[in-house]
């Protein structure tokens, strides 16, 4: 939890970094079996201490209104027994995955007999900056441990008690497994200047990953002297193609409603629906279902005209230019009618955040064209955008969803927290 005794922020951050560097040098030398044993211990102890985690989370929840958290943000913050189990299961799943450290990415033998290998190695020290979601604490710690990296975790003030309780469990588990507990450190001050100090530590902290709103991520990028993996917004789209009418009855409606309503406050929830002009019946059916779930529809002129009388006026609003690039994180969705697949792709590439975009169509050729043309980290075909998630991809969890093109893209698992080194093995060769 918040440590009010921390007054010298630069000195405190310097100590965090130095401890992390020291821990990373021992962590990368451990076997995969040692790191997996520690992760399994973390998972067991999270279940054993479920009541304590929920109690710590309750302290954070009592301050939600005071801190002005929205309903969606409060939902992200909340921990209950089911979510503790899900967090523990995620850690255990990460432990079961193949160890990425030491994997040979490629290898070949040169004509002179030299064996050339490109092998995965840990990045070193990773800084994770995040808001609201306490599960990031356990996910980030587990993924960094799996990949042999030390991690410095800086959560938001709204989740300080929850994060501290989770981090304590992780550190105790590491200690019991004879692993340096400083492999996982939680920043114990909510003073924002600590973030700026940590972001300046080039040469000690190797990479920063901010998870949160666009303003947080841009602030991190502006201050950073170290590489940053970015995910600005999750402005996700679904395009309902002309051939979507050939899909099973109700499939388009169910996918669109799930993508918007199942958890509207997360980055892979859909924010804009694009309907081909030939899909008026599907648009009406989907709009009515969304309205029944309390979703506000912000429509282009054509779709608003079509939906008038089918949806209540209180939920039917005209879209503005800003709506096309909005990440609502709420029960609001923009709707636009387009005349061709290329028009839909152009809209996504212009207004989207290159996070997750989907096509619903029974036309395999149209799906292939869409996959090739849309510039997104995740492309979904005939399924909800909500599957754009490390856990759903079988990664156990994700450290974040990168909308960058370097060094990783999309949900980042343990393998994405490695870099590589070249290993060249000879039998006495010298260069002439």
Rosetta blueprint (number, residue, H / E / L):
1 X L
2 X L
3 X L
4 X L
5 X L
6 X L
7 X L
8 X L
9 X H
10 X H
11 X H
12 X H
13 X H
14 X H
15 X H
16 X H
17 X H
18 X H
19 X H
20 X H
21 X H
22 X H
23 X H
24 X H
25 X H
26 X H
27 X H
28 X L
29 X L
30 X L
31 X L
32 X H
33 X H
34 X H
35 X H
36 X H
37 X H
38 X H
39 X H
40 X H
41 X H
42 X H
43 X H
44 X H
45 X H
46 X H
47 X H
48 X H
49 X L
50 X H
51 X H
52 X H
53 X H
54 X H
55 X H
56 X H
57 X H
58 X H
59 X H
60 X H
61 X H
62 X L
63 X L
64 X L
65 X L
66 X L
67 X L
68 X L
69 X L
70 X L
71 X H
72 X H
73 X H
74 X H
75 X H
76 X H
77 X H
78 X L
79 X L
80 X L
81 X H
82 X H
83 X H
84 X H
85 X H
86 X H
87 X H
88 X H
89 X H
90 X H
91 X H
92 X H
93 X H
94 X H
95 X H
96 X H
97 X L
98 X L
99 X L
100 X L
101 X L
102 X L
103 X L
104 X E
105 X E
106 X E
107 X E
108 X E
109 X E
110 X L
111 X L
112 X L
113 X L
114 X L
115 X E
116 X E
117 X E
118 X E
119 X E
120 X E
121 X E
122 X E
123 X L
124 X L
125 X E
126 X E
127 X E
128 X E
129 X E
130 X E
131 X L
132 X L
133 X L
134 X L
135 X H
136 X H
137 X H
138 X H
139 X H
140 X H
141 X H
142 X H
143 X H
144 X H
145 X H
146 X H
147 X L
148 X L
149 X L
150 X E
151 X E
152 X E
153 X E
154 X E
155 X L
156 X L
157 X H
158 X H
159 X H
160 X H
161 X H
162 X H
163 X H
164 X H
165 X H
166 X H
167 X H
168 X H
169 X H
170 X H
171 X H
172 X H
173 X H
174 X H
175 X H
176 X H
177 X L
178 X L
179 X L
180 X L
181 X H
182 X H
183 X H
184 X E
185 X E
186 X E
187 X L
188 X L
189 X L
190 X L
191 X L
192 X L
193 X H
194 X H
195 X H
196 X H
197 X H
198 X H
199 X H
200 X L
201 X L
202 X L
203 X L
204 X L
205 X L
206 X L
207 X E
208 X E
209 X E
210 X E
211 X E
212 X L
213 X L
214 X H
215 X H
216 X H
217 X H
218 X H
219 X H
220 X H
221 X H
222 X H
223 X H
224 X L
225 X L
226 X L
227 X E
228 X E
229 X E
230 X L
231 X L
232 X L
233 X L
234 X L
235 X L
236 X E
237 X E
238 X E
239 X E
240 X E
241 X L
242 X H
243 X H
244 X H
245 X H
246 X H
247 X L
248 X L
249 X L
250 X L
251 X H
252 X H
253 X H
254 X H
255 X H
256 X H
257 X H
258 X H
259 X H
260 X H
261 X H
262 X L
263 X L
264 X L
265 X L
266 X L
267 X L
268 X L
269 X L
270 X E
271 X E
272 X E
273 X E
274 X E
275 X E
276 X E
277 X L
278 X L
279 X L
280 X H
281 X H
282 X H
283 X H
284 X H
285 X H
286 X H
287 X H
288 X H
289 X H
290 X H
291 X H
292 X H
293 X L
294 X L
295 X L
296 X E
297 X E
298 X E
299 X E
300 X L
301 X H
302 X H
303 X H
304 X H
305 X H
306 X H
307 X H
308 X E
309 X L
310 X L
311 X E
312 X L
313 X H
314 X H
315 X H
316 X E
317 X E
318 X E
319 X L
320 X L
321 X H
322 X H
323 X H
324 X H
325 X H
326 X L
327 X L
328 X L
329 X L
330 X L
331 X L
332 X E
333 X E
334 X E
335 X E
336 X E
337 X E
338 X E
339 X L
340 X L
341 X H
342 X H
343 X H
344 X H
345 X H
346 X H
347 X H
348 X H
349 X H
350 X H
351 X H
352 X L
353 X L
354 X L
355 X L
356 X E
357 X E
358 X E
359 X E
360 X E
361 X L
362 X L
363 X L
364 X H
365 X H
366 X H
367 X H
368 X H
369 X H
370 X H
371 X H
372 X H
373 X H
374 X L
375 X L
376 X L
377 X L
378 X E
379 X E
380 X E
381 X E
382 X L
383 X L
384 X L
385 X H
386 X H
387 X H
388 X L
389 X L
390 X L
391 X L
392 X L
393 X L
394 X L
395 X L
396 X L
397 X L
398 X L
399 X L
400 X L
401 X E
402 X E
403 X L
404 X L
405 X L
406 X L
407 X L
408 X L
409 X L
410 X E
411 X E
412 X L
413 X L
414 X H
415 X H
416 X H
417 X H
418 X E
419 X E
420 X E
421 X E
422 X E
423 X E
424 X E
425 X E
426 X L
427 X L
428 X L
429 X L
430 X L
431 X L
432 X L
